[in-house]
Amino acid sequence: METNLVQLIDDFHSETKCRAYLEELRWPETIKCPRCQSEKISRIQERDQFDCDACRYQFSVTSGTIFHDTHLPLWKWFLAVYMMCEAKKSVSANQLKRTLGVAYQTAWYLCHRIRAAMDEAGPLNGIIEVDETYVGGHRHGRRGRGAAGKTPVAGMIERGGAVRMKPLSHVDAKSLLNFIENRLGKNVKMVITDELPSYNRVHKLAKHRRINHSKEYVRGDIHTNSIENVWSLLKRSLIGSYHKVSAKHLPAYVNEIGFRFNHRDNPYLFRDTMSQLLNHQNVRFDQLTADKTA
């Protein structure tokens, strides 16, 4: 059922209630061993764990999930997930730090683990709009696509459906075509782009229509207004909530914003996000802070 903040606090104010909820989500029918899938399980009450009678593996409801080895109370996880889901432009680590009463590093790590589970894939179909934008950095001098110091983000949206976004190192033809091809479904009716030359070969992937923004923004059904609305949301989130985002971590923030957009009409967003966390392996702090250029 739909969850609001008052109900969340009432339902999940104890560790026992949080674990019971996670068990119901992870094993809706019967508890299974994550190692051998056996259903012959014994419960170790005093340790909040289970023992597999088949392979003797001991595990908990959080084993092998994004919650694995967490030292943070589960009710604080629940509140953080709710806040990140319900805030249209999300919340910063500093805000979570103040709300949850934790250290900034704990809040930052918590946010990034939740974002990792918000990564969504899957093909798009129907009428698809494709565009690119630039975020971050500071540009001085003449305006234009060559946004010095900024990171390009490619995006494509299924008209009336989901969006897929990805930061790119370049917006050349090869990079954009790979981005589009990897996300096209089997029932694509049309791909709409602007006049950027990098889109010249999109017709090899699907029926392709273009809109010349120097002359017009809409020509019947030919427009990129849907993806441009997503760009507005993306930039308001990055500027309004996060203020500054590094290129290294930009994919995580893009994942979060795309996930929330895709589930904008989902009355069970909290429940479904918690399921995502249970189905995602843990992300260690050293993985998040590692130098990816090394």
Backbone hydrogen bonds in HBPLUS format (Angstrom, degrees):
<---DONOR---> <-ACCEPTOR-->    atom                        ^
c    i                          cat <-CA-CA->   ^        H-A-AA   ^      H-
h    n   atom  resd res      DA  || num        DHA   H-A  angle D-A-AA Bond
n    s   type  num  typ     dist DA aas  dist angle  dist       angle   num
A0008-LEU N   A0004-ASN O   2.84 MM   4  6.04 154.6  1.91 154.2 162.7     1
A0009-ILE N   A0005-LEU O   3.05 MM   4  6.29 164.6  2.07 153.7 155.6     2
A0010-ASP N   A0006-VAL O   3.03 MM   4  6.23 155.9  2.09 144.8 152.1     3
A0011-ASP N   A0007-GLN O   2.79 MM   4  5.91 157.2  1.85 152.6 158.3     4
A0012-PHE N   A0008-LEU O   2.95 MM   4  5.89 153.6  2.03 150.4 156.5     5
A0018-CYS N   A0014-SER O   3.11 MM   4  6.40 156.1  2.17 148.0 155.0     6
A0019-ARG N   A0015-GLU O   2.95 MM   4  6.16 162.7  1.98 152.9 156.8     7
A0020-ALA N   A0016-THR O   3.00 MM   4  6.18 155.4  2.07 145.3 152.4     8
A0021-TYR N   A0017-LYS O   3.06 MM   4  6.23 153.0  2.14 143.0 149.6     9
A0022-LEU N   A0018-CYS O   3.01 MM   4  6.30 158.8  2.05 149.7 155.4    10
A0023-GLU N   A0019-ARG O   2.89 MM   4  6.09 156.3  1.95 148.9 155.4    11
A0024-GLU N   A0020-ALA O   3.10 MM   4  6.32 155.2  2.16 143.1 149.0    12
A0025-LEU N   A0021-TYR O   3.05 MM   4  6.35 150.2  2.14 145.7 153.8    13
A0026-ARG N   A0022-LEU O   2.81 MM   4  5.97 164.7  1.84 154.8 159.1    14
A0027-TRP N   A0023-GLU O   2.80 MM   4  5.67 162.1  1.84 148.0 153.8    15
A0033-CYS N   A0038-SER O   2.92 MM   5  5.27 157.5  1.97 145.5 152.8    16
A0037-GLN N   A0033-CYS O   2.75 MM   4  4.52 138.5  1.92 133.1 140.4    17
A0053-ASP N   A0040-LYS O   2.85 MM  13  5.50 163.0  1.87 159.2 163.0    18
A0042-SER N   A0051-ASP O   2.87 MM   9  5.09 165.5  1.89 148.1 153.1    19
A0051-ASP N   A0042-SER O   2.71 MM   9  5.09 157.5  1.76 153.1 159.3    20
A0044-ILE N   A0049-GLN O   2.72 MM   5  5.09 170.7  1.73 145.0 145.7    21
A0047-ARG N   A0044-ILE O   3.19 MM   3  5.77 149.9  2.29 114.5 122.8    22
A0049-GLN N   A0044-ILE O   3.27 MM   5  5.09 169.1  2.28 141.4 141.7    23
A0048-ASP N   A0045-GLN O   3.30 MM   3  5.28 163.8  2.33 105.1 109.9    24
A0050-PHE N   A0059-PHE O   2.61 MM   9  5.32 153.6  1.67 163.5 173.0    25
A0059-PHE N   A0050-PHE O   2.97 MM   9  5.32 151.8  2.05 139.0 148.2    26
A0052-CYS N   A0057-TYR O   2.93 MM   5  5.24 160.3  1.97 140.6 147.2    27
A0056-ARG N   A0052-CYS O   2.81 MM   4  4.69 133.3  2.03 131.4 140.5    28
A0063-SER N   A0060-SER O   3.19 MM   3  5.24 158.1  2.24 103.5 110.2    29
A0065-THR N   A0062-THR O   3.18 MM   3  5.49 148.8  2.29 138.3 132.7    30
A0068-HIS N   A0065-THR O   3.04 MM   3  5.30 165.9  2.06 113.4 117.5    31
A0066-ILE N   A0277-LEU O   3.25 MM 211  5.50 171.9  2.26 160.1 158.4    32
A0070-THR N   A0067-PHE O   3.02 MM   3  5.58 150.3  2.11 146.5 141.8    33
A0076-LYS N   A0073-PRO O   3.03 MM   3  5.55 138.6  2.21 110.5 121.3    34
A0077-TRP N   A0073-PRO O   3.38 MM   4  6.85 147.4  2.49 141.9 151.0    35
A0077-TRP N   A0074-LEU O   3.00 MM   3  4.92 117.5  2.41  93.8 109.7    36
A0078-PHE N   A0074-LEU O   2.87 MM   4  6.22 161.3  1.91 156.4 161.0    37
A0079-LEU N   A0075-TRP O   3.04 MM   4  6.21 157.0  2.09 138.8 144.4    38
A0080-ALA N   A0076-LYS O   2.98 MM   4  6.11 157.9  2.03 143.6 149.7    39
A0081-VAL N   A0077-TRP O   2.90 MM   4  6.15 163.5  1.92 159.4 163.3    40
A0082-TYR N   A0078-PHE O   2.99 MM   4  6.20 161.7  2.02 147.9 153.1    41
A0083-MET N   A0079-LEU O   2.95 MM   4  6.16 162.7  1.98 150.5 154.9    42
A0084-MET N   A0080-ALA O   2.99 MM   4  6.18 160.1  2.03 150.9 156.0    43
A0085-CYS N   A0081-VAL O   2.93 MM   4  6.07 147.3  2.04 147.9 157.0    44
A0086-GLU N   A0082-TYR O   2.93 MM   4  6.01 165.6  1.96 156.1 159.4    45
A0087-ALA N   A0083-MET O   3.17 MM   4  5.94 150.6  2.26 141.7 147.1    46
A0090-SER N   A0087-ALA O   2.90 MM   3  4.58 164.8  1.92 106.0 108.8    47
A0096-LEU N   A0092-SER O   3.12 MM   4  6.49 159.2  2.17 149.0 154.2    48
A0097-LYS N   A0093-ALA O   2.81 MM   4  5.98 150.6  1.90 144.1 153.2    49
A0098-ARG N   A0094-ASN O   3.12 MM   4  6.38 155.1  2.18 143.0 147.7    50
A0099-THR N   A0095-GLN O   2.91 MM   4  6.13 162.3  1.94 150.3 155.9    51
A0100-LEU N   A0096-LEU O   2.83 MM   4  5.71 170.2  1.84 151.9 154.9    52
A0101-GLY N   A0097-LYS O   2.99 MM   4  5.58 128.6  2.26 130.7 142.2    53
A0102-VAL N   A0097-LYS O   3.24 MM   5  5.06 148.4  2.34 131.2 139.7    54
A0107-ALA N   A0103-ALA O   3.02 MM   4  6.37 159.5  2.07 154.9 160.6    55
A0108-TRP N   A0104-TYR O   2.81 MM   4  6.03 161.8  1.84 157.7 162.9    56
A0109-TYR N   A0105-GLN O   2.97 MM   4  6.08 164.8  2.00 146.3 150.4    57
A0110-LEU N   A0106-THR O   2.91 MM   4  6.03 155.3  1.97 144.5 152.1    58
A0111-CYS N   A0107-ALA O   2.94 MM   4  6.16 163.5  1.97 151.1 154.6    59
A0112-HIS N   A0108-TRP O   3.09 MM   4  6.35 161.8  2.12 149.6 154.2    60
A0113-ARG N   A0109-TYR O   3.01 MM   4  6.21 148.2  2.12 147.7 155.8    61
A0114-ILE N   A0110-LEU O   3.12 MM   4  6.37 158.5  2.17 150.9 156.4    62
A0115-ARG N   A0111-CYS O   2.89 MM   4  6.17 158.1  1.93 148.9 155.8    63
A0116-ALA N   A0112-HIS O   2.98 MM   4  6.07 148.4  2.09 137.2 145.0    64
A0117-ALA N   A0114-ILE O   3.14 MM   3  5.38 128.0  2.42 101.5 113.9    65
A0118-MET N   A0115-ARG O   2.92 MM   3  4.98 147.5  2.03 102.1 112.7    66
A0124-LEU N   A0183-ARG O   2.85 MM  59  6.10 151.2  1.93 153.9 157.8    67
A0185-GLY N   A0124-LEU O   2.73 MM  61  5.07 143.6  1.86 161.5 149.2    68
A0126-GLY N   A0187-ASN O   2.97 MM  61  6.10 171.6  1.97 128.8 130.5    69
A0189-LYS N   A0126-GLY O   2.81 MM  63  4.87 157.8  1.86 114.8 122.0    70
A0159-ARG N   A0127-ILE O   2.80 MM  32  5.51 176.5  1.80 175.6 176.1    71
A0128-ILE N   A0190-MET O   2.85 MM  62  6.14 170.7  1.86 161.3 164.4    72
A0192-ILE N   A0128-ILE O   2.75 MM  64  6.15 161.9  1.79 163.3 169.5    73
A0129-GLU N   A0157-ILE O   2.97 MM  28  5.35 159.5  2.01 153.0 155.4    74
A0157-ILE N   A0129-GLU O   2.90 MM  28  5.35 150.9  1.99 146.7 156.3    75
A0130-VAL N   A0192-ILE O   2.88 MM  62  6.11 158.3  1.93 174.3 172.1    76
A0131-ASP N   A0155-GLY O   3.00 MM  24  5.57 159.7  2.05 157.1 161.2    77
A0155-GLY N   A0131-ASP O   2.91 MM  24  5.57 160.9  1.95 168.5 163.5    78
A0133-THR N   A0153-VAL O   2.95 MM  20  5.36 154.1  2.02 145.1 153.3    79
A0153-VAL N   A0133-THR O   2.79 MM  20  5.36 158.5  1.84 150.7 154.7    80
A0135-VAL N   A0151-THR O   3.01 MM  16  5.39 160.7  2.05 139.0 142.9    81
A0151-THR N   A0135-VAL O   2.88 MM  16  5.39 171.5  1.89 157.3 157.3    82
A0147-ALA N   A0145-ARG O   2.67 MM   2  5.50 129.5  1.92 116.1  99.4    83
A0150-LYS N   A0147-ALA O   3.16 MM   3  5.57 160.5  2.20 132.3 133.0    84
A0168-LEU N   A0152-PRO O   2.85 MM  16  5.57 164.1  1.88 146.1 150.4    85
A0154-ALA N   A0166-LYS O   2.91 MM  12  5.41 160.9  1.95 152.2 145.8    86
A0166-LYS N   A0154-ALA O   2.90 MM  12  5.41 150.9  1.99 154.1 160.0    87
A0156-MET N   A0164-ARG O   2.94 MM   8  5.45 154.2  2.00 155.1 163.1    88
A0164-ARG N   A0156-MET O   2.85 MM   8  5.45 152.9  1.93 157.1 166.3    89
A0158-GLU N   A0162-ALA O   2.93 MM   4  5.59 165.2  1.95 167.6 169.2    90
A0161-GLY N   A0158-GLU O   2.54 MM   3  4.84 152.9  1.61 152.4 146.5    91
A0176-LEU N   A0172-ASP O   3.09 MM   4  6.28 170.7  2.10 161.1 163.7    92
A0177-LEU N   A0173-ALA O   2.88 MM   4  5.89 161.3  1.92 150.9 156.7    93
A0178-ASN N   A0174-LYS O   3.02 MM   4  6.12 159.9  2.07 147.9 153.2    94
A0179-PHE N   A0175-SER O   3.06 MM   4  6.23 156.7  2.12 142.5 149.3    95
A0180-ILE N   A0176-LEU O   2.94 MM   4  6.17 160.8  1.98 150.4 155.0    96
A0181-GLU N   A0177-LEU O   2.83 MM   4  5.89 172.7  1.83 154.8 157.3    97
A0182-ASN N   A0178-ASN O   3.12 MM   4  6.05 161.9  2.16 145.6 149.7    98
A0183-ARG N   A0180-ILE O   3.04 MM   3  5.47 158.6  2.09 113.9 120.8    99
A0184-LEU N   A0181-GLU O   3.47 MM   3  5.41 169.5  2.49 103.7 106.6   100
A0191-VAL N   A0207-LYS O   2.80 MM  16  6.12 153.8  1.87 158.7 167.3   101
A0209-ARG N   A0191-VAL O   2.96 MM  18  6.28 161.9  1.99 156.6 160.5   102
A0193-THR N   A0209-ARG O   3.07 MM  16  6.60 152.4  2.15 153.2 161.0   103
A0211-ILE N   A0193-THR O   2.94 MM  18  6.43 140.0  2.10 144.1 156.7   104
A0199-TYR N   A0196-LEU O   2.97 MM   3  5.88 170.5  1.98 130.7 133.8   105
A0200-ASN N   A0197-PRO O   2.96 MM   3  5.31 161.8  2.00 122.0 122.7   106
A0202-VAL N   A0199-TYR O   3.11 MM   3  5.43 171.3  2.12 120.6 121.4   107
A0204-LYS N   A0201-ARG O   3.08 MM   3  5.74 162.6  2.11 116.3 121.6   108
A0205-LEU N   A0202-VAL O   2.84 MM   3  5.44 159.6  1.88 119.9 126.8   109
A0206-ALA N   A0202-VAL O   3.25 MM   4  6.63 153.4  2.33 152.4 160.2   110
A0215-LYS N   A0212-ASN O   3.01 MM   3  5.68 161.1  2.05 118.6 124.6   111
A0216-GLU N   A0212-ASN O   2.88 MM   4  5.96 163.7  1.91 158.3 163.6   112
A0219-ARG N   A0222-ILE O   3.00 MM   3  5.04 150.9  2.09 138.6 147.1   113
A0222-ILE N   A0219-ARG O   3.02 MM   3  5.04 161.0  2.06 122.0 122.2   114
A0228-GLU N   A0224-THR O   3.14 MM   4  6.30 151.7  2.22 148.0 156.7   115
A0229-ASN N   A0225-ASN O   2.96 MM   4  6.15 138.9  2.13 142.1 151.8   116
A0230-VAL N   A0226-SER O   3.30 MM   4  6.69 144.5  2.43 138.2 147.2   117
A0231-TRP N   A0227-ILE O   3.05 MM   4  6.43 148.2  2.15 142.3 150.8   118
A0232-SER N   A0228-GLU O   3.11 MM   4  6.42 151.1  2.20 141.6 148.3   119
A0233-LEU N   A0229-ASN O   3.15 MM   4  6.49 156.5  2.20 144.3 149.7   120
A0234-LEU N   A0230-VAL O   2.82 MM   4  6.08 162.2  1.85 155.5 160.8   121
A0235-LYS N   A0231-TRP O   2.94 MM   4  6.12 167.8  1.96 154.3 156.3   122
A0236-ARG N   A0232-SER O   2.99 MM   4  6.13 156.6  2.05 145.9 152.8   123
A0237-SER N   A0233-LEU O   2.95 MM   4  6.09 153.0  2.03 147.8 155.0   124
A0238-LEU N   A0234-LEU O   2.98 MM   4  6.23 163.7  2.01 151.1 155.3   125
A0239-ILE N   A0235-LYS O   2.95 MM   4  5.97 162.9  1.98 146.9 151.7   126
A0240-GLY N   A0236-ARG O   2.74 MM   4  5.41 151.3  1.82 135.0 145.1   127
A0241-SER N   A0237-SER O   2.95 MM   4  5.38 156.6  2.01 132.6 139.9   128
A0243-HIS N   A0238-LEU O   2.68 MM   5  5.79 115.8  2.09 137.8 157.3   129
A0244-LYS N   A0242-TYR O   2.57 MM   2  5.46 148.8  1.67 102.4  94.8   130
A0250-LEU N   A0246-SER O   2.98 MM   4  6.00 118.5  2.37 143.3 160.4   131
A0252-ALA N   A0249-HIS O   3.07 MM   3  5.60 130.7  2.32 113.9 125.4   132
A0254-VAL N   A0250-LEU O   2.94 MM   4  6.14 160.4  1.97 161.3 167.6   133
A0255-ASN N   A0251-PRO O   2.91 MM   4  6.08 152.7  1.99 142.8 150.0   134
A0256-GLU N   A0252-ALA O   3.10 MM   4  6.38 160.1  2.14 146.0 150.4   135
A0257-ILE N   A0253-TYR O   3.05 MM   4  6.28 168.1  2.06 152.5 154.9   136
A0258-GLY N   A0254-VAL O   2.92 MM   4  6.01 161.0  1.95 150.3 156.1   137
A0259-PHE N   A0255-ASN O   2.84 MM   4  5.98 158.9  1.89 152.2 158.3   138
A0260-ARG N   A0256-GLU O   3.00 MM   4  6.21 165.1  2.03 152.4 155.9   139
A0261-PHE N   A0257-ILE O   3.02 MM   4  6.15 153.2  2.09 141.9 149.6   140
A0262-ASN N   A0258-GLY O   2.91 MM   4  6.09 160.3  1.95 150.1 155.3   141
A0263-HIS N   A0259-PHE O   3.13 MM   4  6.33 135.6  2.34 141.4 152.5   142
A0264-ARG N   A0261-PHE O   3.21 MM   3  5.02 158.7  2.26 111.6 109.5   143
A0266-ASN N   A0263-HIS O   3.03 MM   3  5.06 167.7  2.04 113.7 115.8   144
A0272-ASP N   A0268-TYR O   2.98 MM   4  6.19 168.2  1.99 160.0 163.7   145
A0273-THR N   A0269-LEU O   2.87 MM   4  5.95 148.6  1.97 148.0 156.3   146
A0274-MET N   A0270-PHE O   2.97 MM   4  6.20 157.4  2.02 152.3 158.3   147
A0275-SER N   A0271-ARG O   3.04 MM   4  6.36 147.9  2.15 143.8 152.8   148
A0276-GLN N   A0272-ASP O   3.10 MM   4  6.37 145.8  2.22 136.0 144.6   149
A0277-LEU N   A0273-THR O   3.07 MM   4  6.45 152.9  2.15 148.3 154.8   150
A0278-LEU N   A0274-MET O   3.08 MM   4  6.39 148.8  2.18 144.6 152.8   151
A0279-ASN N   A0275-SER O   3.10 MM   4  6.30 131.4  2.35 140.6 152.9   152
A0279-ASN N   A0276-GLN O   3.15 MM   3  5.17 135.5  2.36  96.0 108.3   153
A0280-HIS N   A0277-LEU O   3.42 MM   3  5.29 166.6  2.44 102.1 104.0   154
A0287-GLN N   A0284-ARG O   3.12 MM   3  5.25 133.0  2.35  98.1 110.8   155
A0288-LEU N   A0284-ARG O   3.29 MM   4  6.69 150.2  2.38 146.6 153.9   156
A0289-THR N   A0285-PHE O   3.06 MM   4  6.33 149.3  2.16 149.5 158.2   157
A0294-ALA N   A0291-ASP O   3.24 MM   3  5.66 164.3  2.27 110.9 115.7   158
